[in-house]
């Protein structure tokens, strides 16, 4: 389920996260090289929420907020 959601065209098209970075996290977690369970769970929960909200259907998009530096590689620039 996580792999399907985070490698889906809709996830990449949202422009909210770097899909290549998410895919790398998934691969490293699956192979056992890194434990990204918490980050992957957070991305999956957010993506499921995003798809269920009117914003996903083209309503007004809320303003972006500053992200913590440790997430900088995953979050796309404004």
Biopython code that builds the backbone (N, CA, C, O; Angstrom):
import numpy as np
from Bio.PDB.StructureBuilder import StructureBuilder

atoms = [
    (1, "UNK", "N", (0.816, -1.186, 0.000)),
    (1, "UNK", "CA", (0.000, 0.000, 0.000)),
    (1, "UNK", "C", (0.861, 1.252, 0.000)),
    (1, "UNK", "O", (0.611, 2.159, -0.794)),
    (2, "UNK", "N", (1.862, 1.333, 0.859)),
    (2, "UNK", "CA", (2.728, 2.506, 0.910)),
    (2, "UNK", "C", (3.429, 2.705, -0.429)),
    (2, "UNK", "O", (3.483, 3.820, -0.948)),
    (3, "UNK", "N", (3.959, 1.633, -0.981)),
    (3, "UNK", "CA", (4.657, 1.724, -2.260)),
    (3, "UNK", "C", (3.705, 2.210, -3.346)),
    (3, "UNK", "O", (4.072, 3.074, -4.142)),
    (4, "UNK", "N", (2.500, 1.675, -3.390)),
    (4, "UNK", "CA", (1.524, 2.075, -4.407)),
    (4, "UNK", "C", (1.183, 3.558, -4.298)),
    (4, "UNK", "O", (1.137, 4.260, -5.309)),
    (5, "UNK", "N", (0.944, 4.038, -3.079)),
    (5, "UNK", "CA", (0.582, 5.442, -2.886)),
    (5, "UNK", "C", (1.730, 6.391, -3.216)),
    (5, "UNK", "O", (1.529, 7.411, -3.874)),
    (6, "UNK", "N", (2.929, 6.053, -2.758)),
    (6, "UNK", "CA", (4.052, 6.991, -2.859)),
    (6, "UNK", "C", (4.803, 6.913, -4.184)),
    (6, "UNK", "O", (5.705, 7.713, -4.430)),
    (7, "UNK", "N", (4.443, 5.962, -5.034)),
    (7, "UNK", "CA", (5.037, 5.905, -6.374)),
    (7, "UNK", "C", (3.987, 6.195, -7.446)),
    (7, "UNK", "O", (4.275, 6.119, -8.641)),
    (8, "UNK", "N", (2.794, 6.519, -7.023)),
    (8, "UNK", "CA", (1.683, 6.814, -7.924)),
    (8, "UNK", "C", (1.879, 8.176, -8.605)),
    (8, "UNK", "O", (2.488, 9.079, -8.032)),
    (9, "UNK", "N", (1.365, 8.311, -9.813)),
    (9, "UNK", "CA", (1.488, 9.565, -10.568)),
    (9, "UNK", "C", (0.829, 10.734, -9.837)),
    (9, "UNK", "O", (1.298, 11.867, -9.946)),
    (10, "UNK", "N", (-0.236, 10.482, -9.104)),
    (10, "UNK", "CA", (-0.926, 11.540, -8.365)),
    (10, "UNK", "C", (-0.025, 12.119, -7.272)),
    (10, "UNK", "O", (-0.030, 13.327, -7.032)),
    (11, "UNK", "N", (0.743, 11.257, -6.618)),
    (11, "UNK", "CA", (1.675, 11.723, -5.574)),
    (11, "UNK", "C", (2.720, 12.643, -6.186)),
    (11, "UNK", "O", (2.998, 13.714, -5.646)),
    (12, "UNK", "N", (3.299, 12.234, -7.309)),
    (12, "UNK", "CA", (4.314, 13.046, -7.984)),
    (12, "UNK", "C", (3.707, 14.332, -8.519)),
    (12, "UNK", "O", (4.318, 15.396, -8.413)),
    (13, "UNK", "N", (2.515, 14.247, -9.092)),
    (13, "UNK", "CA", (1.883, 15.414, -9.699)),
    (13, "UNK", "C", (1.466, 16.461, -8.675)),
    (13, "UNK", "O", (1.309, 17.633, -9.018)),
    (14, "UNK", "N", (1.285, 16.056, -7.427)),
    (14, "UNK", "CA", (0.887, 17.025, -6.400)),
    (14, "UNK", "C", (1.963, 18.087, -6.203)),
    (14, "UNK", "O", (1.664, 19.223, -5.839)),
    (15, "UNK", "N", (3.230, 17.707, -6.449)),
    (15, "UNK", "CA", (4.322, 18.651, -6.296)),
    (15, "UNK", "C", (4.664, 18.996, -4.863)),
    (15, "UNK", "O", (5.459, 19.904, -4.624)),
    (16, "UNK", "N", (4.088, 18.299, -3.912)),
    (16, "UNK", "CA", (4.337, 18.601, -2.511)),
    (16, "UNK", "C", (5.626, 17.978, -1.990)),
    (16, "UNK", "O", (6.268, 18.522, -1.092)),
    (17, "UNK", "N", (5.998, 16.844, -2.552)),
    (17, "UNK", "CA", (7.186, 16.128, -2.114)),
    (17, "UNK", "C", (7.986, 15.683, -3.331)),
    (17, "UNK", "O", (7.439, 15.533, -4.424)),
    (18, "UNK", "N", (9.264, 15.478, -3.139)),
    (18, "UNK", "CA", (10.111, 14.925, -4.200)),
    (18, "UNK", "C", (9.820, 13.433, -4.272)),
    (18, "UNK", "O", (10.188, 12.679, -3.371)),
    (19, "UNK", "N", (9.169, 13.015, -5.331)),
    (19, "UNK", "CA", (8.774, 11.608, -5.434)),
    (19, "UNK", "C", (9.987, 10.682, -5.517)),
    (19, "UNK", "O", (9.927, 9.548, -5.043)),
    (20, "UNK", "N", (11.087, 11.150, -6.113)),
    (20, "UNK", "CA", (12.297, 10.320, -6.182)),
    (20, "UNK", "C", (12.857, 10.072, -4.784)),
    (20, "UNK", "O", (13.336, 8.976, -4.494)),
    (21, "UNK", "N", (12.802, 11.074, -3.925)),
    (21, "UNK", "CA", (13.290, 10.904, -2.550)),
    (21, "UNK", "C", (12.394, 9.931, -1.781)),
    (21, "UNK", "O", (12.881, 9.116, -0.998)),
    (22, "UNK", "N", (11.094, 10.023, -2.007)),
    (22, "UNK", "CA", (10.170, 9.090, -1.342)),
    (22, "UNK", "C", (10.424, 7.663, -1.816)),
    (22, "UNK", "O", (10.401, 6.726, -1.018)),
    (23, "UNK", "N", (10.666, 7.501, -3.103)),
    (23, "UNK", "CA", (10.936, 6.164, -3.641)),
    (23, "UNK", "C", (12.237, 5.610, -3.072)),
    (23, "UNK", "O", (12.314, 4.425, -2.749)),
    (24, "UNK", "N", (13.255, 6.448, -2.946)),
    (24, "UNK", "CA", (14.525, 6.019, -2.348)),
    (24, "UNK", "C", (14.317, 5.580, -0.907)),
    (24, "UNK", "O", (14.861, 4.563, -0.478)),
    (25, "UNK", "N", (13.522, 6.354, -0.154)),
    (25, "UNK", "CA", (13.215, 5.971, 1.225)),
    (25, "UNK", "C", (12.535, 4.610, 1.269)),
    (25, "UNK", "O", (12.887, 3.764, 2.091)),
    (26, "UNK", "N", (11.565, 4.398, 0.392)),
    (26, "UNK", "CA", (10.865, 3.113, 0.356)),
    (26, "UNK", "C", (11.829, 1.965, 0.072)),
    (26, "UNK", "O", (11.785, 0.933, 0.741)),
    (27, "UNK", "N", (12.692, 2.145, -0.915)),
    (27, "UNK", "CA", (13.642, 1.094, -1.287)),
    (27, "UNK", "C", (14.622, 0.796, -0.159)),
    (27, "UNK", "O", (14.891, -0.369, 0.135)),
    (28, "UNK", "N", (15.160, 1.836, 0.477)),
    (28, "UNK", "CA", (16.113, 1.630, 1.564)),
    (28, "UNK", "C", (15.436, 0.988, 2.774)),
    (28, "UNK", "O", (16.045, 0.175, 3.469)),
    (29, "UNK", "N", (14.187, 1.351, 3.025)),
    (29, "UNK", "CA", (13.456, 0.758, 4.145)),
    (29, "UNK", "C", (13.156, -0.708, 3.868)),
    (29, "UNK", "O", (13.343, -1.568, 4.730)),
    (30, "UNK", "N", (12.686, -0.983, 2.650)),
    (30, "UNK", "CA", (12.341, -2.359, 2.277)),
    (30, "UNK", "C", (13.561, -3.277, 2.327)),
    (30, "UNK", "O", (13.456, -4.437, 2.726)),
    (31, "UNK", "N", (14.725, -2.749, 1.918)),
    (31, "UNK", "CA", (15.942, -3.562, 1.898)),
    (31, "UNK", "C", (16.560, -3.729, 3.286)),
    (31, "UNK", "O", (17.441, -4.569, 3.472)),
    (32, "UNK", "N", (16.110, -2.944, 4.254)),
    (32, "UNK", "CA", (16.651, -3.032, 5.603)),
    (32, "UNK", "C", (17.863, -2.156, 5.857)),
    (32, "UNK", "O", (18.451, -2.216, 6.937)),
    (33, "UNK", "N", (18.251, -1.334, 4.872)),
    (33, "UNK", "CA", (19.417, -0.463, 5.042)),
    (33, "UNK", "C", (19.122, 0.723, 5.960)),
    (33, "UNK", "O", (20.023, 1.226, 6.629)),
    (34, "UNK", "N", (17.884, 1.164, 5.994)),
    (34, "UNK", "CA", (17.470, 2.270, 6.855)),
    (34, "UNK", "C", (16.092, 1.956, 7.418)),
    (34, "UNK", "O", (15.324, 1.194, 6.830)),
    (35, "UNK", "N", (15.790, 2.554, 8.564)),
    (35, "UNK", "CA", (14.462, 2.414, 9.136)),
    (35, "UNK", "C", (13.721, 3.734, 8.937)),
    (35, "UNK", "O", (13.874, 4.667, 9.725)),
    (36, "UNK", "N", (12.924, 3.800, 7.886)),
    (36, "UNK", "CA", (12.135, 4.987, 7.586)),
    (36, "UNK", "C", (10.650, 4.746, 7.873)),
    (36, "UNK", "O", (9.786, 5.412, 7.302)),
    (37, "UNK", "N", (10.363, 3.805, 8.747)),
    (37, "UNK", "CA", (8.980, 3.451, 9.030)),
    (37, "UNK", "C", (8.124, 4.632, 9.440)),
    (37, "UNK", "O", (7.012, 4.794, 8.939)),
    (38, "UNK", "N", (8.623, 5.457, 10.340)),
    (38, "UNK", "CA", (7.862, 6.617, 10.806)),
    (38, "UNK", "C", (7.613, 7.628, 9.706)),
    (38, "UNK", "O", (6.502, 8.141, 9.569)),
    (39, "UNK", "N", (8.641, 7.919, 8.919)),
    (39, "UNK", "CA", (8.501, 8.883, 7.828)),
    (39, "UNK", "C", (7.560, 8.356, 6.752)),
    (39, "UNK", "O", (6.739, 9.102, 6.219)),
    (40, "UNK", "N", (7.680, 7.081, 6.439)),
    (40, "UNK", "CA", (6.804, 6.480, 5.421)),
    (40, "UNK", "C", (5.359, 6.486, 5.908)),
    (40, "UNK", "O", (4.446, 6.814, 5.150)),
    (41, "UNK", "N", (5.156, 6.129, 7.152)),
    (41, "UNK", "CA", (3.806, 6.148, 7.713)),
    (41, "UNK", "C", (3.228, 7.557, 7.638)),
    (41, "UNK", "O", (2.062, 7.729, 7.281)),
    (42, "UNK", "N", (4.027, 8.559, 7.971)),
    (42, "UNK", "CA", (3.557, 9.952, 7.917)),
    (42, "UNK", "C", (3.187, 10.358, 6.496)),
    (42, "UNK", "O", (2.159, 11.000, 6.280)),
    (43, "UNK", "N", (4.018, 9.986, 5.529)),
    (43, "UNK", "CA", (3.723, 10.316, 4.133)),
    (43, "UNK", "C", (2.447, 9.621, 3.652)),
    (43, "UNK", "O", (1.629, 10.225, 2.958)),
    (44, "UNK", "N", (2.284, 8.360, 4.024)),
    (44, "UNK", "CA", (1.089, 7.614, 3.621)),
    (44, "UNK", "C", (-0.153, 8.253, 4.247)),
    (44, "UNK", "O", (-1.154, 8.460, 3.561)),
    (45, "UNK", "N", (-0.095, 8.563, 5.539)),
    (45, "UNK", "CA", (-1.242, 9.178, 6.211)),
    (45, "UNK", "C", (-1.580, 10.521, 5.558)),
    (45, "UNK", "O", (-2.750, 10.817, 5.315)),
    (46, "UNK", "N", (-0.567, 11.325, 5.277)),
    (46, "UNK", "CA", (-0.795, 12.616, 4.635)),
    (46, "UNK", "C", (-1.381, 12.442, 3.238)),
    (46, "UNK", "O", (-2.320, 13.146, 2.867)),
    (47, "UNK", "N", (-0.835, 11.513, 2.467)),
    (47, "UNK", "CA", (-1.312, 11.298, 1.105)),
    (47, "UNK", "C", (-2.756, 10.808, 1.098)),
    (47, "UNK", "O", (-3.542, 11.233, 0.252)),
    (48, "UNK", "N", (-3.117, 9.933, 2.012)),
    (48, "UNK", "CA", (-4.510, 9.490, 2.097)),
    (48, "UNK", "C", (-5.423, 10.650, 2.471)),
    (48, "UNK", "O", (-6.517, 10.780, 1.920)),
    (49, "UNK", "N", (-4.983, 11.496, 3.406)),
    (49, "UNK", "CA", (-5.761, 12.672, 3.772)),
    (49, "UNK", "C", (-5.887, 13.623, 2.582)),
    (49, "UNK", "O", (-6.975, 14.123, 2.295)),
    (50, "UNK", "N", (-4.780, 13.872, 1.895)),
    (50, "UNK", "CA", (-4.778, 14.810, 0.766)),
    (50, "UNK", "C", (-5.780, 14.357, -0.299)),
    (50, "UNK", "O", (-6.514, 15.175, -0.855)),
    (51, "UNK", "N", (-5.806, 13.087, -0.572)),
    (51, "UNK", "CA", (-6.715, 12.573, -1.598)),
    (51, "UNK", "C", (-8.169, 12.621, -1.162)),
    (51, "UNK", "O", (-9.067, 12.599, -2.002)),
    (52, "UNK", "N", (-8.411, 12.685, 0.136)),
    (52, "UNK", "CA", (-9.791, 12.714, 0.634)),
    (52, "UNK", "C", (-10.329, 14.128, 0.797)),
    (52, "UNK", "O", (-11.532, 14.308, 0.983)),
    (53, "UNK", "N", (-9.471, 15.125, 0.732)),
    (53, "UNK", "CA", (-9.874, 16.513, 0.947)),
    (53, "UNK", "C", (-10.208, 17.209, -0.362)),
    (53, "UNK", "O", (-9.708, 16.812, -1.414)),
    (54, "UNK", "N", (-11.053, 18.248, -0.317)),
    (54, "UNK", "CA", (-11.400, 19.004, -1.518)),
    (54, "UNK", "C", (-10.194, 19.636, -2.220)),
    (54, "UNK", "O", (-10.249, 19.882, -3.425)),
    (55, "UNK", "N", (-9.124, 19.899, -1.500)),
    (55, "UNK", "CA", (-7.915, 20.466, -2.110)),
    (55, "UNK", "C", (-7.420, 19.552, -3.221)),
    (55, "UNK", "O", (-6.890, 20.027, -4.225)),
    (56, "UNK", "N", (-7.586, 18.257, -3.051)),
    (56, "UNK", "CA", (-7.133, 17.301, -4.060)),
    (56, "UNK", "C", (-7.941, 17.427, -5.351)),
    (56, "UNK", "O", (-7.480, 17.014, -6.415)),
    (57, "UNK", "N", (-9.131, 17.988, -5.260)),
    (57, "UNK", "CA", (-9.962, 18.152, -6.441)),
    (57, "UNK", "C", (-9.867, 19.556, -7.040)),
    (57, "UNK", "O", (-10.668, 19.897, -7.910)),
    (58, "UNK", "N", (-8.920, 20.373, -6.604)),
    (58, "UNK", "CA", (-8.690, 21.668, -7.225)),
    (58, "UNK", "C", (-9.212, 22.869, -6.465)),
    (58, "UNK", "O", (-9.229, 23.967, -7.020)),
    (59, "UNK", "N", (-9.638, 22.715, -5.223)),
    (59, "UNK", "CA", (-10.073, 23.861, -4.427)),
    (59, "UNK", "C", (-8.858, 24.709, -4.065)),
    (59, "UNK", "O", (-7.731, 24.351, -4.404)),
    (60, "UNK", "N", (-9.075, 25.807, -3.393)),
    (60, "UNK", "CA", (-7.977, 26.698, -3.010)),
    (60, "UNK", "C", (-6.926, 25.937, -2.209)),
    (60, "UNK", "O", (-7.255, 25.168, -1.307)),
    (61, "UNK", "N", (-5.685, 26.156, -2.542)),
    (61, "UNK", "CA", (-4.570, 25.487, -1.880)),
    (61, "UNK", "C", (-4.083, 26.366, -0.734)),
    (61, "UNK", "O", (-3.817, 27.548, -0.948)),
    (62, "UNK", "N", (-3.957, 25.818, 0.489)),
    (62, "UNK", "CA", (-3.482, 26.616, 1.611)),
    (62, "UNK", "C", (-2.026, 27.032, 1.424)),
    (62, "UNK", "O", (-1.266, 26.376, 0.712)),
    (63, "UNK", "N", (-1.650, 28.131, 2.075)),
    (63, "UNK", "CA", (-0.276, 28.622, 1.986)),
    (63, "UNK", "C", (0.684, 27.613, 2.580)),
    (63, "UNK", "O", (0.365, 26.937, 3.558)),
    (64, "UNK", "N", (1.878, 27.514, 1.976)),
    (64, "UNK", "CA", (2.903, 26.605, 2.491)),
    (64, "UNK", "C", (3.532, 27.208, 3.739)),
    (64, "UNK", "O", (3.649, 28.426, 3.867)),
    (65, "UNK", "N", (3.935, 26.333, 4.654)),
    (65, "UNK", "CA", (4.614, 26.767, 5.861)),
    (65, "UNK", "C", (6.056, 26.292, 5.820)),
    (65, "UNK", "O", (6.405, 25.402, 5.046)),
    (66, "UNK", "N", (6.877, 26.883, 6.647)),
    (66, "UNK", "CA", (8.287, 26.494, 6.698)),
    (66, "UNK", "C", (8.405, 25.054, 7.176)),
    (66, "UNK", "O", (7.632, 24.606, 8.023)),
    (67, "UNK", "N", (9.373, 24.335, 6.627)),
    (67, "UNK", "CA", (9.591, 22.938, 6.987)),
    (67, "UNK", "C", (10.867, 22.815, 7.805)),
    (67, "UNK", "O", (11.808, 23.581, 7.599)),
    (68, "UNK", "N", (10.912, 21.860, 8.730)),
    (68, "UNK", "CA", (12.147, 21.626, 9.480)),
    (68, "UNK", "C", (13.269, 21.213, 8.523)),
    (68, "UNK", "O", (12.994, 20.560, 7.517)),
    (69, "UNK", "N", (14.514, 21.571, 8.805)),
    (69, "UNK", "CA", (15.621, 21.264, 7.922)),
    (69, "UNK", "C", (15.791, 19.783, 7.612)),
    (69, "UNK", "O", (16.218, 19.444, 6.508)),
    (70, "UNK", "N", (15.474, 18.889, 8.541)),
    (70, "UNK", "CA", (15.659, 17.465, 8.295)),
    (70, "UNK", "C", (14.710, 16.932, 7.235)),
    (70, "UNK", "O", (14.925, 15.829, 6.731)),
    (71, "UNK", "N", (13.688, 17.660, 6.885)),
    (71, "UNK", "CA", (12.743, 17.249, 5.848)),
    (71, "UNK", "C", (13.021, 17.967, 4.524)),
    (71, "UNK", "O", (12.310, 17.752, 3.542)),
    (72, "UNK", "N", (14.039, 18.809, 4.494)),
    (72, "UNK", "CA", (14.294, 19.640, 3.321)),
    (72, "UNK", "C", (14.498, 18.829, 2.041)),
    (72, "UNK", "O", (14.086, 19.280, 0.972)),
    (73, "UNK", "N", (15.106, 17.673, 2.110)),
    (73, "UNK", "CA", (15.377, 16.872, 0.907)),
    (73, "UNK", "C", (14.091, 16.275, 0.338)),
    (73, "UNK", "O", (14.034, 15.970, -0.853)),
    (74, "UNK", "N", (13.080, 16.107, 1.147)),
    (74, "UNK", "CA", (11.856, 15.464, 0.704)),
    (74, "UNK", "C", (10.809, 16.463, 0.211)),
    (74, "UNK", "O", (10.033, 16.153, -0.693)),
    (75, "UNK", "N", (10.786, 17.660, 0.803)),
    (75, "UNK", "CA", (9.765, 18.645, 0.478)),
    (75, "UNK", "C", (10.234, 19.493, -0.692)),
    (75, "UNK", "O", (11.384, 19.930, -0.726)),
    (76, "UNK", "N", (9.345, 19.727, -1.652)),
    (76, "UNK", "CA", (9.712, 20.533, -2.810)),
    (76, "UNK", "C", (9.747, 22.006, -2.445)),
    (76, "UNK", "O", (9.100, 22.440, -1.492)),
    (77, "UNK", "N", (10.517, 22.773, -3.219)),
    (77, "UNK", "CA", (10.619, 24.206, -3.006)),
    (77, "UNK", "C", (9.356, 24.889, -3.513)),
    (77, "UNK", "O", (8.692, 24.401, -4.426)),
    (78, "UNK", "N", (9.042, 26.017, -2.909)),
    (78, "UNK", "CA", (7.842, 26.771, -3.304)),
    (78, "UNK", "C", (8.056, 27.455, -4.640)),
    (78, "UNK", "O", (7.158, 28.136, -5.135)),
]
sb = StructureBuilder()
sb.init_structure("model")
sb.init_model(0)
sb.init_chain("A")
sb.init_seg("    ")
for serial, (resi, resn, name, xyz) in enumerate(atoms, 1):
    if name == "N":
        sb.init_residue(resn, " ", resi, " ")
    sb.init_atom(name, np.array(xyz, "f"), 0.0, 1.0, " ", f" {name:<3s}", serial, name[0])
structure = sb.get_structure()
